[in-house]
Amino acid sequence: MADRTVTDVSGRIWTCNSQLPSQGEAGRQGQDVVIECATPSVLGPVQLTVGWQWEKMAPHGLARLISQASPAPRS
């Protein structure tokens, strides 16, 4: 299972994991992937569908997608 940690513009640190176990590059090539991202200030994880090369996305781009999909932080 692949995972990444990114920080959004609000300073929230998100840890993201892919939902599918790693099948090697050839098995996943060209297929979208569902990832789950979590941070302590948001109740429950955020699920996103991203491109198969999400592990190589720019950190700020991935963090922006997560922020757009996330609910407001809890107090």
Secondary structure in CASP SS format (residue, H / E / C, confidence):
PFRMAT SS
TARGET T0000
AUTHOR 0000-0000-0000
METHOD secondary structure of the structure
MODEL  1
M C 1.00
A C 1.00
D E 1.00
R E 1.00
T E 1.00
V E 1.00
T E 1.00
D C 1.00
V C 1.00
S C 1.00
G C 1.00
R C 1.00
I E 1.00
W E 1.00
T E 1.00
C E 1.00
N E 1.00
S E 1.00
Q C 1.00
L C 1.00
P C 1.00
S C 1.00
Q C 1.00
G C 1.00
E H 1.00
A H 1.00
G H 1.00
R H 1.00
Q C 1.00
G C 1.00
Q C 1.00
D C 1.00
V E 1.00
V E 1.00
I E 1.00
E E 1.00
C E 1.00
A E 1.00
T C 1.00
P C 1.00
S C 1.00
V C 1.00
L C 1.00
G C 1.00
P C 1.00
V E 1.00
Q E 1.00
L E 1.00
T E 1.00
V E 1.00
G C 1.00
W C 1.00
Q C 1.00
W H 1.00
E H 1.00
K H 1.00
M C 1.00
A C 1.00
P H 1.00
H H 1.00
G H 1.00
L H 1.00
A H 1.00
R H 1.00
L H 1.00
I H 1.00
S H 1.00
Q H 1.00
A H 1.00
S C 1.00
P C 1.00
A C 1.00
P C 1.00
R C 1.00
S C 1.00
END
